[in-house]
């Protein structure tokens, strides 16, 4: 980015340099890849293109909150299908909700945010078979940490599937806001007509291209993070008896808080007394949980010292 040329010129509205690298790695034609100002923009753009006033989406909390947020912004209704124990998708209930509400979109995140669980191939195939008129949007924001391959090529076989990805996590470019999606050909053509022309900055595209051009660095960082995630989980299990970490395939670990402690208070004390930020959700289904992002080994050690003091 420091040697980027022509910052005074508007960015390429088609982000061709980035898409030409993405398409082969995703196994899809370049025309079916669209880049956005983060995957968040693509979620909103998809809703604006697909939903009419009072249409419905299906949301499966606890999960990424932007699906319900953007539905409200776009005047759509939200049918909520809570997850089962262990944060597993209730596919039968989703199918019933789609048929009863005639939902236009089902949003699924794998690995899921905030618990890090994944969706199986069988579950995906069942979701895709519910209705040809209902899009299944699979958000793969954390897929790089899961040990699983992206399902991007599935879009070539399923006309009602959308895949969303991002550079925010895997390439540490969250502040530059650059995400991308793989869409069925007809929907991709519609989205190209709907999107803002200069939605991705020249700096964001430059950084994403640089990241893709250095796969060795990306893979080394990914492996280091996955290794530290496993170490953090084991330390929490063995050394902090009032936290129960859930198995995670993402770059964070969700923990239930027990021993008569309040999860919100744990979050506040870590921040005020130790300068450590963890996530606490002011929602009924997650009120007794904190989510810890995986960092470097020294971050893990500092966190464990703080938790022992608490």
ZIZIKA-V966664 format. One record per pair of residues at least 12 apart in sequence whose C-alpha atoms are under 7 Angstrom apart, sorted by sequence separation. I is the first residue (numbers start at 1). J is the second residue. D is the distance in whole Angstrom. If there is no record, write none. Layout:
{{I:J:D} {I:J:D}}
This chain:
{{81:93:7} {166:178:6} {167:179:6} {233:245:6} {243:255:6} {244:256:5} {267:279:7} {278:290:7} {279:291:5} {81:94:6} {166:179:4} {243:256:6} {244:257:7} {267:280:6} {278:291:6} {279:292:7} {19:33:7} {165:179:6} {166:180:6} {243:257:5} {278:292:5} {165:180:5} {242:257:6} {243:258:6} {164:180:6} {165:181:6} {242:258:5} {264:280:6} {164:181:4} {242:259:5} {263:280:7} {163:181:5} {164:182:7} {59:78:7} {163:182:5} {56:76:5} {57:77:6} {58:78:6} {59:79:6} {60:80:6} {61:81:7} {162:182:6} {163:183:7} {54:75:6} {55:76:5} {56:77:5} {57:78:5} {58:79:5} {59:80:5} {60:81:5} {61:82:5} {162:183:5} {53:75:5} {54:76:5} {55:77:6} {56:78:6} {57:79:6} {58:80:6} {59:81:6} {60:82:5} {61:83:6} {162:184:7} {178:200:7} {229:251:7} {53:76:6} {54:77:6} {56:79:7} {60:83:6} {140:163:7} {141:164:7} {161:184:7} {136:160:6} {137:161:6} {138:162:6} {139:163:6} {140:164:6} {141:165:5} {263:287:7} {135:160:5} {136:161:5} {137:162:5} {138:163:5} {139:164:5} {140:165:5} {141:166:5} {159:184:5} {263:288:5} {44:70:6} {48:74:7} {134:160:7} {135:161:6} {136:162:6} {137:163:6} {138:164:6} {139:165:6} {144:170:6} {178:204:6} {262:288:7} {263:289:6} {47:74:7} {142:169:7} {177:204:7} {263:290:6} {132:160:6} {155:183:7} {156:184:7} {176:204:5} {104:133:7} {105:134:5} {106:135:6} {107:136:6} {108:137:6} {109:138:6} {110:139:6} {111:140:7} {155:184:6} {104:134:5} {105:135:5} {106:136:5} {107:137:5} {108:138:5} {109:139:5} {110:140:6} {152:182:6} {103:134:6} {104:135:6} {105:136:6} {106:137:6} {107:138:6} {108:139:6} {109:140:6} {111:142:6} {257:288:6} {91:123:7} {111:143:6} {128:160:7} {256:288:6} {257:289:6} {274:306:7} {110:143:7} {256:289:4} {255:289:5} {256:290:7} {95:130:6} {111:146:7} {254:289:7} {255:290:5} {91:127:7} {254:290:6} {255:291:6} {270:306:7} {254:291:4} {253:291:6} {254:292:6} {252:291:7} {253:292:5} {171:211:6} {252:292:5} {253:293:6} {167:208:7} {252:293:4} {251:293:6} {252:294:5} {251:294:6} {56:101:7} {58:103:7} {57:103:5} {56:103:5} {57:104:6} {58:105:6} {59:106:7} {171:218:7} {55:103:7} {56:104:6} {57:105:5} {58:106:5} {59:107:6} {55:104:7} {57:106:6} {58:107:6} {63:112:6} {64:113:6} {63:113:5} {63:114:6} {229:294:6} {228:294:7} {232:300:6} {225:294:7} {228:297:7} {145:222:7} {145:226:6} {146:249:4} {145:249:6} {146:250:6} {145:250:5} {145:251:6} {142:250:5} {28:153:6} {39:164:6} {26:152:6} {27:153:6} {39:165:7} {26:153:7} {39:166:6} {38:166:7} {115:246:7} {117:248:6} {116:248:4} {117:249:6} {115:248:6} {116:249:5} {116:250:5} {111:249:6} {115:253:7} {38:177:4} {111:250:6} {115:254:5} {37:177:5} {38:178:4} {39:179:4} {114:254:7} {37:178:5} {38:179:4} {39:180:6} {36:178:6} {37:179:6} {49:191:7} {36:179:5} {35:179:6} {36:180:6} {35:180:4} {34:180:6} {35:181:6} {33:180:7} {34:181:5} {33:181:6} {34:182:7} {33:182:5} {32:182:6} {33:183:7} {45:195:7} {32:183:5} {32:184:6} {32:185:6} {32:188:6} {37:199:6} {36:199:6} {37:200:5} {36:200:6} {13:197:5} {13:198:5} {11:198:6} {18:205:6} {11:201:6} {15:205:7} {18:208:7} {11:202:5} {18:209:6} {7:202:7} {1:203:6} {1:206:6} {1:207:6}}
